[in-house]
């Protein structure tokens, strides 16, 4: 797997079967809007699962 981060996000972790994008600043996405944070390039036939985690803003 390979990937690139976009728009103020970083590809904080990339392994053979997982990736984590993160940002240092708070980010709000209005209802119905989209925000591209990165791209992942996978080999064919891979299943994709997504987890979102909200961390406390300091």
C-alpha positions in Angstrom: 0.0 0.0 0.0 1.1 3.5 -0.7 -0.5 6.9 0.1 -0.4 10.6 0.1 -1.9 13.2 2.5 -3.7 16.3 1.3 -5.0 19.6 2.7 -3.1 19.9 6.1 -3.3 16.2 6.9 -0.4 13.9 7.4 -0.1 10.2 6.6 0.9 9.4 10.2 1.1 5.7 9.8 1.2 3.4 6.8 1.6 -0.4 7.0 0.8 -3.3 4.8 -2.8 -3.5 6.0 -3.5 -0.1 7.7 -3.1 3.6 7.3 -3.8 6.6 9.6 -4.3 10.2 8.5 -4.2 13.0 11.2 -4.1 16.7 11.5 -2.7 19.0 14.2 -5.6 21.4 14.1 -9.3 21.0 14.6 -11.3 20.3 11.5 -15.1 20.7 11.0 -16.9 19.3 8.0 -20.3 20.8 7.4 -23.2 18.3 6.9 -23.4 17.1 3.3 -19.9 18.3 2.4 -16.8 16.3 1.5 -13.2 16.7 2.5 -10.4 14.9 0.7 -7.7 14.2 3.3 -5.6 11.8 1.3 -5.2 9.0 -1.2 -4.4 5.3 -0.8 -3.2 3.0 -3.5 -4.0 -0.6 -2.9 -3.5 -3.8 -4.9 -6.6 -5.1 -6.6 -9.2 -7.1 -4.7 -8.7 -5.4 -1.3 -11.5 -4.8 1.2 -11.6 -1.3 2.7 -12.8 -0.5 6.2 -13.0 3.0 7.7 -12.8 4.2 11.3 -13.2 7.8 12.4 -11.8 9.0 15.7 -12.4 12.4 17.3 -9.8 13.6 19.7 -10.3 16.3 22.3 -9.3 19.8 21.1 -6.9 21.5 23.5 
